[in-house]
Amino acid sequence: MMLHSLLSTNECIKKLRAAIDESYWYGSHSIIGTIQQNKFNLRRRHSYQNVSTLPVFVFHGTLREDSTGTAIEGHFGVNLMMKAVLAIWIIFAIPFSYAIGAYFHFVIFTLVMVGIIGFAQFQGSRDKKYLQEFIERTLSARRVITGKVEL
């Protein structure tokens, strides 16, 4: 995703810092994130955690000064925790199932895990839209399509 703001990079960083919380446990902003120099990661805070609100998507962005303001480049990625859970499941479940001969249980539990992740990603698509609108609103940014700023 590519966005453009008329604000300077330093102003964008200040506005982002003011609009997010850097701790999941403390703060009241709807967005949690980290900012390091000109790079940032954002995710949506949920007031409760269940399968439908797993923090699946994170926005990874970079701010780059240009002649007319700041270019904001970024992409949505899967949360590191989701990747870790799936990796641990695969690393331990396959050998354990093989060792005890419980192939059927492995298949069932794997399908359940994949189903939960798939459902969370489906629900997380709302988070993608929310994060994109947050960035556009906070940084007064517009989407860039093939080199032109969308009005």
C-alpha positions as CSV (number, residue, x, y, z in Angstrom):
1,M,0.0,0.0,0.0
2,M,1.3,3.4,-0.9
3,L,0.0,6.7,0.7
4,H,1.2,10.3,0.5
5,S,0.9,13.1,3.1
6,L,1.7,16.8,2.7
7,L,3.1,16.7,6.3
8,S,6.8,16.4,6.9
9,T,8.2,13.0,8.1
10,N,8.8,14.5,11.6
11,E,5.2,15.8,11.8
12,C,3.9,12.3,10.7
13,I,6.0,10.7,13.5
14,K,4.7,13.1,16.1
15,K,1.1,12.6,15.0
16,L,1.5,8.8,15.1
17,R,3.1,8.8,18.5
18,A,0.2,11.0,19.8
19,A,-2.4,8.7,18.3
20,I,-1.1,5.3,19.4
21,D,-0.3,3.4,22.6
22,E,3.0,1.5,22.7
23,S,1.8,-0.9,25.3
24,Y,-1.1,-3.4,25.0
25,W,-1.8,-3.2,28.7
26,Y,-1.7,0.5,29.3
27,G,-3.4,3.3,27.4
28,S,-6.8,4.0,25.8
29,H,-6.0,4.5,22.1
30,S,-7.6,2.1,19.7
31,I,-4.3,1.5,17.9
32,I,-1.2,-0.2,19.5
33,G,2.1,0.2,17.8
34,T,5.8,0.9,17.8
35,I,7.8,3.6,16.0
36,Q,11.5,3.3,15.5
37,Q,13.1,6.1,13.4
38,N,11.0,6.2,10.2
39,K,9.6,2.6,10.5
40,F,6.4,1.7,12.4
41,N,4.1,-1.2,13.1
42,L,0.5,-0.8,14.0
43,R,-2.3,-3.1,15.1
44,R,-5.8,-2.7,16.4
45,R,-6.5,-2.9,20.1
46,H,-9.6,-5.0,21.1
47,S,-11.3,-4.6,24.4
48,Y,-11.5,-8.4,24.7
49,Q,-9.8,-11.3,23.1
50,N,-11.6,-14.2,21.5
51,V,-11.3,-16.0,18.2
52,S,-13.1,-13.3,16.2
53,T,-10.7,-10.6,17.5
54,L,-7.4,-12.3,17.4
55,P,-4.8,-9.7,16.4
56,V,-4.0,-11.4,13.0
57,F,-2.9,-8.4,10.9
58,V,-0.2,-5.9,11.6
59,F,0.6,-2.9,9.4
60,H,4.3,-2.5,8.7
61,G,5.1,0.9,7.4
62,T,8.0,3.2,6.4
63,L,7.9,7.0,6.2
64,R,10.1,8.6,3.5
65,E,10.5,12.3,3.0
66,D,9.9,13.5,-0.6
67,S,9.7,16.9,-2.3
68,T,6.0,17.4,-1.5
69,G,5.7,15.8,2.0
70,T,6.0,12.2,3.1
71,A,5.6,9.0,1.2
72,I,4.1,6.2,3.4
73,E,4.8,2.8,2.2
74,G,3.7,-0.4,3.9
75,H,2.0,-3.7,3.9
76,F,-0.2,-5.9,6.1
77,G,1.4,-8.9,7.5
78,V,0.4,-11.8,9.8
79,N,1.1,-11.1,13.5
80,L,4.2,-12.8,14.7
81,M,2.3,-14.6,17.5
82,M,0.0,-16.3,15.0
83,K,3.0,-17.5,13.0
84,A,4.7,-18.8,16.2
85,V,1.6,-20.7,17.3
86,L,1.2,-22.4,13.9
87,A,4.9,-23.2,13.7
88,I,5.0,-24.7,17.2
89,W,1.9,-26.7,16.5
90,I,3.5,-28.2,13.4
91,I,6.9,-28.8,15.0
92,F,5.5,-30.6,18.0
93,A,2.2,-32.1,16.7
94,I,3.6,-34.0,13.8
95,P,6.3,-36.0,15.7
96,F,4.0,-36.5,18.7
97,S,1.2,-37.9,16.5
98,Y,3.6,-40.1,14.7
99,A,5.1,-41.4,18.0
100,I,1.8,-42.4,19.4
101,G,0.1,-43.4,16.1
102,A,-2.7,-40.9,16.5
103,Y,-2.8,-39.7,12.9
104,F,-6.6,-39.2,13.0
105,H,-6.3,-36.8,16.1
106,F,-3.5,-34.9,14.4
107,V,-5.6,-34.3,11.3
108,I,-8.7,-33.2,13.3
109,F,-6.7,-30.8,15.5
110,T,-4.8,-29.4,12.6
111,L,-8.1,-28.8,10.7
112,V,-9.4,-27.1,13.8
113,M,-6.3,-24.9,14.1
114,V,-6.4,-24.0,10.4
115,G,-10.1,-23.2,10.7
116,I,-9.6,-20.9,13.7
117,I,-6.8,-19.1,11.9
118,G,-8.9,-18.8,8.7
119,F,-11.9,-17.5,10.6
120,A,-9.6,-15.0,12.5
121,Q,-8.2,-13.8,9.2
122,F,-11.7,-13.3,7.8
123,Q,-12.7,-11.3,10.8
124,G,-9.4,-9.5,10.7
125,S,-10.1,-8.0,7.3
126,R,-12.1,-5.3,9.2
127,D,-8.9,-4.5,11.1
128,K,-7.1,-4.0,7.8
129,K,-9.7,-1.4,6.7
130,Y,-9.7,0.2,10.2
131,L,-5.9,0.6,10.2
132,Q,-5.8,2.0,6.7
133,E,-8.5,4.6,7.6
134,F,-6.6,5.4,10.8
135,I,-3.4,6.1,8.8
136,E,-5.2,8.2,6.2
137,R,-7.0,10.2,8.9
138,T,-4.1,10.7,11.3
139,L,-1.5,11.6,8.7
140,S,-3.9,13.4,6.4
141,A,-2.8,11.0,3.7
142,R,-4.2,9.9,0.4
143,R,-3.7,6.7,-1.5
144,V,-1.3,6.7,-4.3
145,I,-2.3,4.8,-7.4
146,T,0.2,4.4,-10.2
147,G,2.2,7.4,-9.2
148,K,-0.8,9.8,-8.8
149,V,-2.4,10.9,-5.6
150,E,-6.0,9.8,-5.3
151,L,-8.3,12.8,-4.5
